Amino acid sequence: MRSSIDEVIALLKRQSRKLEGEIASMIDDDLLWAKLAETWRETKGVAGRTVARLHADVPEIGTLSNKAIAKLVGLAPLANDSGKRKGQRHTRGGRAGVRSILFLVAATVAR
């Protein structure tokens, strides 16, 4: 039974490496995504998997403004105003997976 499990694990690892290669070639084939990937990889802590995840979660990067992307991923402070009342601005909503990745990268860069 142990050898059977080891075979399945080996198969899954091979498939994972193959898919990672295919994803990397898809990124390299697109001029915009290749340039973005090159720019992100200059940041400490950002490697191929991080780049692929960002491309998958936020394909709009590179086509929308910085402010629009910040709002899309939930990093932009949103107004809580009503009439004459000025509420506090809080970040909320957006794509939690992207925020998690960016938080981890920021923590790595801060070291």
C-alpha positions in Angstrom: 0.0 0.0 0.0 2.9 2.4 0.8 4.5 1.9 -2.6 1.1 2.6 -4.3 0.8 5.9 -2.4 4.4 6.8 -3.3 3.6 6.1 -7.0 0.6 8.4 -6.8 2.6 11.1 -5.1 5.4 10.8 -7.8 2.7 11.0 -10.5 1.2 14.1 -9.0 4.6 15.8 -8.7 5.4 15.1 -12.3 2.0 16.5 -13.4 2.6 19.6 -11.2 6.0 20.3 -12.8 4.5 19.8 -16.3 1.6 22.3 -15.5 4.0 24.8 -14.0 6.1 24.6 -17.2 3.0 25.1 -19.4 1.9 28.1 -17.3 5.3 29.7 -17.5 5.4 29.3 -21.3 1.9 30.8 -21.5 3.2 33.8 -19.5 6.3 34.1 -21.6 4.3 34.0 -24.9 2.2 37.0 -24.0 4.3 40.2 -24.3 2.5 42.2 -21.6 2.5 39.3 -19.1 6.1 38.6 -19.8 7.1 42.2 -19.1 5.0 42.2 -15.9 6.5 38.9 -14.8 10.0 40.3 -15.4 9.2 43.4 -13.4 7.7 41.4 -10.5 10.6 39.0 -10.4 12.9 41.9 -9.6 11.2 42.1 -6.2 12.7 39.9 -3.5 10.4 37.0 -2.6 8.6 36.9 -5.9 9.2 33.8 -8.0 7.4 31.9 -10.8 4.5 30.6 -8.7 3.7 34.0 -7.3 3.7 35.6 -10.7 1.5 32.8 -12.1 -0.9 33.3 -9.2 -1.1 37.0 -9.6 -1.7 36.6 -13.4 -4.5 34.1 -12.7 -6.2 36.1 -9.9 -5.8 39.6 -11.5 -5.6 39.3 -15.3 -6.6 43.0 -15.5 -3.1 44.1 -14.2 -1.4 46.1 -17.0 -4.7 47.1 -18.6 -6.3 49.1 -15.8 -5.0 52.1 -13.8 -3.2 51.6 -10.4 -6.2 53.0 -8.6 -8.6 50.7 -10.3 -6.4 47.6 -9.5 -6.1 48.7 -5.9 -9.9 48.9 -5.6 -10.3 45.6 -7.4 -8.1 43.7 -5.0 -9.5 45.5 -1.9 -6.5 47.7 -1.1 -8.1 51.1 -1.8 -9.7 52.9 1.1 -13.4 53.3 0.4 -15.4 56.2 1.6 -18.1 55.8 4.2 -19.8 59.2 3.7 -23.4 60.1 3.8 -24.6 63.7 3.2 -22.6 66.0 5.4 -21.2 63.2 7.5 -17.6 62.2 6.7 -16.9 58.6 7.7 -13.6 56.8 8.0 -12.1 55.2 4.9 -11.6 51.4 5.2 -10.2 48.8 2.9 -12.6 45.9 2.3 -13.8 43.5 -0.3 -11.8 42.6 -3.3 -9.8 39.5 -3.9 -8.5 38.1 -0.7 -6.0 35.7 -2.3 -4.2 38.6 -4.0 -4.1 40.6 -0.8 -2.5 37.6 1.0 0.2 37.3 -1.6 1.0 41.0 -1.6 1.1 40.9 2.2 3.6 38.1 2.2 5.7 39.7 -0.4 5.7 43.0 1.5 6.7 41.2 4.7 9.6 39.6 2.8 10.8 42.9 1.3 10.6 44.6 4.7 13.2 42.3 6.1 
